[in-house]
Amino acid sequence: MACYKVSSFIMILLFVTLVSTGGGKRFAEARNLLEVPDLPKPTLPEIPKPTLPVIPKPTLPELPKPIFPAIPKPTLPEVPKPEVPVVQKPEVPELPKPTIPELPKPTFPEIPKPELPTLPKPEVPKVPEVHELPKPTIPELPKDFPIPSLPHP
């Protein structure tokens, strides 16, 4: 990659050098071209256009239209429509509804509720009293500090 970058840099420097040195000559040549006197334009002789000979169009003989003999249409024999036999609907025999015998409701014996033993309430131990500690005090600083005077240079 380094070789590619160096070559592109050299190409840019070469291009700038060529543009800066050769530009003055081109403008000078263009000014000289403007000062050239007008010369008469050469005239070209007119060449006559060639004419093509007229060729008569060939006539085609008229051909008679062909006459086709009439072909009789074939007659198809009549096919009788097929008859579908009528099928009777099947009869489903009626079944008697089954009867379910009634069952007596079961009776459950009553069970007495169990009694839970009562537990004595736990006693919360008393927390010993904590003595209050005195608050620390910050010594007060004087508001006016003496400013030392510095010697002026």
MARBA-3410 file (N, C-alpha, C, O; in Angstrom, 1 decimal):
153
0.8,-1.2,0.0,0.0,0.0,0.0,0.9,1.3,0.0,0.5,2.3,-0.6 ~ 2.0,1.2,0.7,2.8,2.4,0.7,3.4,2.8,-0.7,3.4,4.0,-1.0 ~ 3.7,1.8,-1.5,4.2,2.1,-2.8,3.1,2.7,-3.6,3.4,3.6,-4.4 ~ 1.9,2.3,-3.5,0.8,2.9,-4.2,0.6,4.4,-3.8,0.3,5.2,-4.7 ~ 0.6,4.7,-2.6,0.4,6.0,-2.1,1.6,7.0,-2.6,1.3,8.1,-3.0
2.8,6.5,-2.6,3.9,7.3,-3.1,3.8,7.6,-4.6,4.0,8.7,-5.0 ~ 3.3,6.6,-5.4,3.2,6.8,-6.8,2.1,7.8,-7.1,2.2,8.6,-8.0 ~ 1.0,7.8,-6.3,-0.1,8.7,-6.5,0.4,10.1,-6.2,0.0,11.1,-6.8 ~ 1.2,10.3,-5.1,1.7,11.6,-4.7,2.6,12.1,-5.8,2.5,13.3,-6.1 ~ 3.4,11.3,-6.4,4.3,11.8,-7.5,3.5,12.2,-8.7,3.9,13.1,-9.3
2.4,11.4,-9.0,1.6,11.8,-10.1,0.9,13.1,-9.9,0.8,13.9,-10.9 ~ 0.5,13.4,-8.7,-0.1,14.7,-8.5,0.9,15.9,-8.6,0.6,16.9,-9.2 ~ 2.1,15.7,-8.1,3.2,16.7,-8.3,3.5,16.9,-9.8,3.7,18.0,-10.2 ~ 3.6,15.8,-10.5,3.9,15.9,-11.9,2.8,16.7,-12.7,3.1,17.5,-13.5 ~ 1.6,16.4,-12.4,0.4,17.0,-13.0,0.5,18.5,-12.7,0.3,19.3,-13.6
0.7,18.9,-11.4,0.7,20.4,-11.1,1.9,21.1,-11.8,1.7,22.2,-12.3 ~ 3.0,20.4,-11.9,4.2,21.0,-12.6,3.9,21.2,-14.1,4.2,22.3,-14.6 ~ 3.3,20.2,-14.8,3.0,20.4,-16.2,1.9,21.5,-16.4,2.1,22.2,-17.4 ~ 1.0,21.6,-15.6,-0.1,22.6,-15.8,0.5,24.0,-15.6,0.2,24.9,-16.3 ~ 1.4,24.1,-14.6,1.9,25.5,-14.3,2.9,25.9,-15.3,3.0,27.1,-15.6
3.7,25.0,-16.0,4.7,25.5,-16.9,4.1,25.6,-18.3,4.5,26.5,-19.1 ~ 3.2,24.8,-18.8,2.7,24.8,-20.1,1.5,25.6,-20.4,1.1,25.7,-21.5 ~ 1.0,26.2,-19.4,-0.3,27.0,-19.6,0.0,28.3,-20.3,-0.9,28.7,-21.1 ~ 1.1,29.0,-20.2,1.3,30.3,-20.8,1.5,30.2,-22.3,1.0,31.0,-23.0 ~ 2.0,29.1,-22.8,2.2,28.9,-24.2,0.9,28.7,-24.9,0.7,29.2,-26.0
0.0,28.0,-24.3,-1.3,27.7,-24.9,-2.1,29.0,-25.1,-2.7,29.2,-26.2 ~ -2.1,29.9,-24.1,-2.8,31.1,-24.2,-2.2,32.0,-25.3,-2.9,32.7,-26.0 ~ -0.9,32.0,-25.4,-0.2,32.9,-26.4,-0.6,32.4,-27.8,-0.8,33.2,-28.7 ~ -0.6,31.1,-28.0,-1.0,30.5,-29.3,-2.4,30.9,-29.6,-2.7,31.1,-30.8 ~ -3.3,30.8,-28.7,-4.7,31.1,-28.9,-4.9,32.6,-29.3,-5.7,32.9,-30.1
-4.1,33.5,-28.8,-4.1,34.9,-29.1,-3.7,35.1,-30.6,-4.2,35.9,-31.3 ~ -2.6,34.4,-30.9,-2.1,34.5,-32.3,-3.1,34.1,-33.3,-3.2,34.6,-34.4 ~ -3.9,33.0,-33.0,-4.9,32.5,-33.9,-6.0,33.5,-34.1,-6.6,33.6,-35.2 ~ -6.3,34.4,-33.1,-7.3,35.4,-33.3,-6.9,36.5,-34.2,-7.8,37.1,-34.9 ~ -5.6,36.7,-34.4,-5.1,37.8,-35.2,-4.9,37.4,-36.7,-4.5,38.3,-37.5
-5.2,36.2,-37.1,-5.0,35.7,-38.4,-6.1,36.4,-39.3,-7.2,36.3,-38.9 ~ -5.7,37.0,-40.5,-6.8,37.6,-41.3,-7.7,36.5,-41.9,-7.3,35.4,-42.1 ~ -8.9,36.9,-42.2,-9.9,36.0,-42.8,-9.5,35.7,-44.2,-9.2,36.6,-45.0 ~ -9.4,34.4,-44.5,-9.1,34.0,-45.9,-10.4,33.6,-46.6,-11.3,33.1,-45.9 ~ -10.4,33.8,-47.9,-11.7,33.4,-48.6,-11.8,31.8,-48.5,-10.9,31.1,-48.6
-13.1,31.4,-48.3,-13.4,30.0,-48.2,-13.4,29.4,-49.6,-13.9,30.0,-50.5 ~ -12.8,28.2,-49.7,-12.8,27.6,-51.0,-14.2,27.1,-51.4,-14.9,26.7,-50.5 ~ -14.6,27.2,-52.6,-15.9,26.8,-53.0,-15.7,25.4,-53.7,-14.8,25.2,-54.4 ~ -16.6,24.5,-53.4,-16.6,23.2,-54.0,-17.5,23.2,-55.3,-18.6,23.8,-55.2 ~ -17.0,22.6,-56.3,-17.9,22.5,-57.5,-19.1,21.6,-57.3,-19.0,20.7,-56.5
-20.2,22.0,-57.9,-21.4,21.2,-57.7,-21.4,20.0,-58.6,-21.1,20.1,-59.8 ~ -21.6,18.9,-58.0,-21.6,17.6,-58.8,-23.1,17.3,-59.0,-23.9,17.3,-58.1 ~ -23.4,17.0,-60.3,-24.8,16.7,-60.6,-25.2,15.3,-59.9,-24.4,14.4,-59.8 ~ -26.4,15.3,-59.4,-26.9,14.1,-58.8,-27.3,13.1,-59.8,-27.9,13.4,-60.9 ~ -26.9,11.8,-59.6,-27.2,10.8,-60.6,-28.7,10.5,-60.5,-29.3,10.4,-59.5
-29.2,10.2,-61.7,-30.6,9.8,-61.8,-30.7,8.3,-62.0,-30.0,7.8,-62.9 ~ -31.6,7.7,-61.4,-31.8,6.3,-61.5,-32.8,6.0,-62.7,-33.8,6.7,-62.8 ~ -32.5,5.0,-63.5,-33.5,4.7,-64.6,-34.8,4.2,-64.0,-34.8,3.5,-63.0 ~ -35.9,4.5,-64.6,-37.2,4.0,-64.1,-37.4,2.6,-64.7,-37.4,2.4,-65.9 ~ -37.6,1.7,-63.8,-37.8,0.3,-64.1,-39.3,0.0,-64.0,-39.9,0.3,-62.9
-40.0,-0.5,-65.0,-41.4,-0.7,-64.9,-41.7,-1.9,-63.9,-40.9,-2.8,-63.8 ~ -42.8,-1.7,-63.2,-43.1,-2.7,-62.2,-43.6,-4.0,-62.9,-44.4,-3.9,-63.8 ~ -43.2,-5.1,-62.4,-43.7,-6.3,-63.1,-45.2,-6.6,-62.7,-45.6,-6.3,-61.6 ~ -45.9,-7.0,-63.6,-47.4,-7.3,-63.4,-47.5,-8.8,-63.1,-46.9,-9.6,-63.8 ~ -48.2,-9.1,-62.1,-48.4,-10.5,-61.8,-49.7,-11.0,-62.5,-50.7,-10.3,-62.5
-49.7,-12.2,-63.0,-51.0,-12.7,-63.6,-52.0,-13.0,-62.5,-51.6,-13.5,-61.4 ~ -53.2,-12.8,-62.8,-54.3,-13.1,-61.8,-54.6,-14.5,-61.9,-54.8,-15.1,-63.0 ~ -54.6,-15.2,-60.8,-54.9,-16.6,-60.7,-56.3,-16.7,-60.3,-56.9,-16.0,-59.5 ~ -57.0,-17.7,-60.9,-58.4,-17.9,-60.5,-58.5,-18.5,-59.1,-57.6,-19.2,-58.7 ~ -59.6,-18.1,-58.4,-59.7,-18.6,-57.1,-60.1,-20.1,-57.1,-60.9,-20.5,-58.0
-59.5,-20.9,-56.2,-59.9,-22.3,-56.3,-61.3,-22.5,-55.8,-61.7,-21.9,-54.9 ~ -62.0,-23.4,-56.4,-63.3,-23.8,-56.0,-63.2,-25.1,-55.3,-62.8,-26.1,-55.9 ~ -63.7,-25.1,-54.1,-63.7,-26.4,-53.3,-65.1,-27.0,-53.4,-66.1,-26.4,-53.4 ~ -65.1,-28.4,-53.5,-66.4,-29.0,-53.6,-67.1,-29.0,-52.2,-66.4,-29.1,-51.2 ~ -68.4,-29.0,-52.2,-69.1,-28.9,-50.9,-69.0,-30.3,-50.3,-69.4,-31.3,-50.9
-68.6,-30.3,-49.1,-68.5,-31.6,-48.3,-69.8,-31.7,-47.4,-70.1,-30.8,-46.7 ~ -70.5,-32.8,-47.5,-71.7,-32.9,-46.7,-71.3,-33.1,-45.2,-70.3,-33.7,-44.9 ~ -72.1,-32.5,-44.4,-71.8,-32.6,-42.9,-72.2,-34.0,-42.5,-73.2,-34.6,-42.9 ~ -71.3,-34.6,-41.6,-71.6,-35.9,-41.1,-72.8,-35.9,-40.1,-72.9,-34.9,-39.3 ~ -73.6,-36.9,-40.2,-74.7,-36.9,-39.2,-74.3,-37.9,-38.1,-73.8,-39.0,-38.3
-74.5,-37.4,-36.9,-74.2,-38.2,-35.7,-75.4,-38.9,-35.3,-76.5,-38.4,-35.3 ~ -75.3,-40.2,-34.9,-76.5,-40.9,-34.4,-76.9,-40.3,-33.0,-76.0,-39.9,-32.2 ~ -78.2,-40.3,-32.8,-78.7,-39.8,-31.5,-78.5,-40.9,-30.4,-78.9,-42.0,-30.6 ~ -77.9,-40.4,-29.3,-77.7,-41.3,-28.2,-78.7,-41.0,-27.2,-79.0,-39.9,-26.8 ~ -79.4,-42.1,-26.7,-80.5,-41.8,-25.7,-79.8,-41.3,-24.4,-78.7,-41.8,-24.0
-80.5,-40.5,-23.7,-80.0,-40.0,-22.4,-80.0,-41.1,-21.4,-81.0,-41.9,-21.3 ~ -79.0,-41.3,-20.6,-79.0,-42.4,-19.6,-80.0,-42.0,-18.5,-80.1,-40.9,-18.0 ~ -80.7,-43.1,-18.1,-81.6,-42.9,-17.0,-81.0,-43.4,-15.7,-80.4,-44.5,-15.6 ~ -81.1,-42.6,-14.7,-80.5,-42.9,-13.4,-81.6,-43.6,-12.6,-82.7,-43.0,-12.5 ~ -81.3,-44.8,-12.0,-82.4,-45.4,-11.2,-82.6,-44.7,-9.9,-81.7,-44.1,-9.3
-83.8,-44.6,-9.5,-84.2,-43.9,-8.2,-83.9,-44.9,-7.1,-84.4,-46.0,-7.0 ~ -83.1,-44.4,-6.1,-82.7,-45.2,-5.0,-83.5,-44.7,-3.8,-83.6,-43.5,-3.6 ~ -84.2,-45.6,-3.1,-85.0,-45.2,-1.9,-84.1,-44.8,-0.7,-83.0,-45.4,-0.6 ~ -84.5,-43.9,0.0,-83.7,-43.5,1.2,-83.8,-44.6,2.2,-84.9,-45.2,2.4 ~ -82.6,-44.9,2.9,-82.7,-45.9,3.9,-83.4,-45.4,5.1,-83.2,-44.3,5.5
-84.2,-46.3,5.7,-84.9,-45.9,6.9,-84.1,-46.4,8.1,-83.7,-47.5,8.2 ~ -83.9,-45.5,9.0,-83.2,-45.8,10.2,-84.2,-46.2,11.3,-85.2,-45.4,11.6 ~ -84.0,-47.3,11.9,-85.0,-47.7,12.9,-84.9,-46.9,14.2,-83.7,-46.5,14.5 ~ -86.0,-46.6,14.8,-85.9,-45.8,16.0,-85.6,-46.6,17.2,-86.2,-47.7,17.4 ~ -84.6,-46.2,17.9,-84.1,-46.9,19.1,-84.8,-46.3,20.3,-84.9,-45.1,20.4
-85.2,-47.1,21.3,-85.8,-46.5,22.5,-84.7,-45.9,23.3,-83.5,-46.3,23.3 ~ -85.0,-44.8,24.0,-84.1,-44.1,24.8,-83.8,-44.9,26.1,-84.7,-45.5,26.7 ~ -82.5,-45.0,26.4,-82.1,-45.8,27.6,-82.5,-45.0,28.8,-82.4,-43.8,28.9 ~ -82.9,-45.7,29.8,-83.3,-45.1,31.1,-82.2,-45.4,32.1,-81.8,-46.5,32.2 ~ -81.8,-44.4,32.8,-80.8,-44.5,33.8,-81.5,-44.6,35.2,-82.3,-43.8,35.5
-81.1,-45.7,35.9,-81.8,-45.8,37.2,-81.2,-44.7,38.2,-80.1,-44.3,38.1 ~ -82.1,-44.3,39.0,-81.7,-43.2,40.0,-80.9,-43.9,41.1,-81.4,-44.9,41.7 ~ -79.8,-43.3,41.5,-79.0,-43.8,42.6,-79.2,-42.9,43.8,-79.4,-41.7,43.6 ~ -79.2,-43.5,44.9,-79.4,-42.6,46.1,-78.1,-41.8,46.4,-77.0,-42.2,46.1 ~ -78.3,-40.6,46.9,-77.2,-39.7,47.2,-76.4,-40.3,48.4,-77.0,-40.7,49.4
-75.1,-40.3,48.3,-74.3,-40.8,49.4,-74.3,-39.8,50.6,-74.3,-38.6,50.4 ~ -74.3,-40.4,51.8,-74.2,-39.5,53.0,-72.9,-39.7,53.6,-72.4,-40.9,53.8 ~ -72.3,-38.6,54.0,-70.9,-38.7,54.6,-71.1,-38.4,56.1,-71.9,-37.5,56.5 ~ -70.3,-39.1,57.0,-70.4,-38.8,58.4,-69.7,-37.5,58.7,-68.7,-37.1,58.1 ~ -70.3,-36.8,59.7,-69.7,-35.5,60.1,-68.5,-35.7,61.0,-68.5,-36.5,61.9
-67.4,-35.0,60.6,-66.2,-35.2,61.4,-66.1,-33.9,62.2,-66.2,-32.8,61.6 ~ -65.8,-34.0,63.5,-65.6,-32.7,64.3,-64.4,-32.0,63.9,-63.4,-32.6,63.5 ~ -64.4,-30.7,64.0,-63.2,-29.9,63.6,-62.2,-30.1,64.7,-62.5,-30.1,65.9 ~ -60.9,-30.2,64.3,-59.9,-30.3,65.3,-59.6,-29.0,66.0,-59.7,-27.9,65.4 ~ -59.3,-29.0,67.2,-59.1,-27.8,68.0,-57.5,-27.6,68.1,-56.8,-28.5,68.4
-57.1,-26.4,67.8,-55.7,-26.1,67.8,-55.3,-25.6,69.2,-56.1,-24.9,69.8 ~ -54.2,-26.1,69.7,-53.8,-25.6,71.0,-53.4,-24.1,71.0,-52.8,-23.7,70.0 ~ -53.7,-23.4,72.0,-53.3,-22.0,72.0,-51.9,-21.9,72.6,-51.6,-22.5,73.6 ~ -51.1,-21.1,72.0,-49.7,-20.9,72.4,-49.6,-19.5,73.1,-50.3,-18.6,72.8 ~ -48.8,-19.4,74.1,-48.7,-18.1,74.8,-47.9,-17.2,73.9,-47.1,-17.5,73.1
-48.2,-15.9,74.0,-47.6,-14.9,73.2,-46.2,-14.7,73.7,-45.9,-14.7,74.9 ~ -45.3,-14.5,72.7,-43.9,-14.3,73.1,-43.6,-12.9,73.6,-44.3,-12.0,73.1 ~ -42.8,-12.8,74.5,-42.5,-11.5,75.1,-41.3,-10.9,74.4,-40.3,-11.6,74.1 ~ -41.4,-9.6,74.1,-40.3,-8.9,73.4,-39.3,-8.4,74.5,-39.8,-7.8,75.5 ~ -38.0,-8.7,74.4,-37.1,-8.3,75.4,-36.9,-6.7,75.3,-37.0,-6.2,74.2
-36.7,-6.1,76.4,-36.6,-4.7,76.5,-35.1,-4.3,76.0,-34.2,-5.0,76.4 ~ -35.1,-3.3,75.3,-33.8,-2.8,74.8,-33.2,-1.8,75.8,-33.9,-1.0,76.3 ~ -31.9,-2.0,76.2,-31.4,-1.1,77.2,-31.3,0.3,76.6,-31.1,0.5,75.4 ~ -31.3,1.2,77.5,-31.3,2.6,77.0,-29.8,3.0,76.6,-28.9,2.5,77.2 ~ -29.8,3.7,75.5,-28.4,4.2,75.0,-28.2,5.6,75.4,-29.1,6.5,75.2
-27.1,5.8,76.0,-26.8,7.2,76.5,-26.5,8.1,75.3,-25.8,7.6,74.3 ~ -26.9,9.3,75.3,-26.7,10.2,74.2,-25.2,10.7,74.3,-24.8,11.0,75.4 ~ -24.6,10.7,73.2,-23.2,11.2,73.1,-23.3,12.7,72.8,-24.1,13.2,72.1 ~ -22.3,13.4,73.4,-22.3,14.9,73.1,-22.0,15.1,71.7,-21.1,14.4,71.1 ~ -22.6,16.1,71.1,-22.3,16.5,69.7,-21.0,17.1,69.6,-20.6,18.0,70.5
-20.2,16.8,68.6,-18.9,17.5,68.5,-19.1,18.9,68.0,-20.0,19.2,67.2 ~ -18.3,19.8,68.5,-18.4,21.2,68.2,-17.2,21.6,67.3,-16.1,21.1,67.6 ~ -17.5,22.5,66.4,-16.4,22.9,65.5,-16.0,24.3,66.0,-16.8,25.2,66.2 ~ -14.7,24.5,66.2,-14.3,25.8,66.7,-14.5,26.9,65.6,-14.3,26.6,64.4 ~ -14.9,28.0,66.1,-15.2,29.1,65.1,-13.9,29.8,64.8,-13.0,30.0,65.6
-13.8,30.1,63.5,-12.6,30.8,63.0,-12.9,32.3,62.8,-14.1,32.6,62.6 ~ -12.0,33.1,63.0,-12.3,34.5,62.9,-12.6,34.9,61.4,-12.0,34.3,60.5 ~ -13.5,35.8,61.2,-13.9,36.2,59.9,-12.9,37.0,59.2,-12.8,36.9,57.9 ~ -12.2,37.9,59.9,-11.2,38.7,59.2,-9.8,38.2,59.4,-9.3,38.0,60.5 ~ -9.2,37.8,58.3,-7.9,37.3,58.3,-6.9,38.4,57.9,-7.2,39.2,57.0
-5.8,38.5,58.5,-4.8,39.5,58.1,-4.2,39.1,56.8,-3.7,38.0,56.7 ~ -4.2,40.0,55.7,-3.6,39.6,54.4,-2.2,40.2,54.4,-2.0,41.4,54.7 ~ -1.2,39.3,54.2,0.2,39.8,54.2,0.4,40.6,52.9,-0.1,40.3,51.9 ~ 1.2,41.6,53.0,1.5,42.5,51.9,2.7,42.0,51.2,3.7,41.6,51.8 ~ 2.6,41.9,49.8,3.7,41.4,49.1,4.5,42.6,48.4,3.8,43.6,48.1
5.8,42.5,48.3,6.5,43.6,47.7,6.2,43.7,46.2,6.2,42.6,45.5 ~ 6.1,44.8,45.7,5.8,45.0,44.2,7.1,45.0,43.5,8.1,45.5,44.0 ~ 7.1,44.4,42.3,8.4,44.3,41.6,8.7,45.7,40.9,9.7,45.8,40.2
END
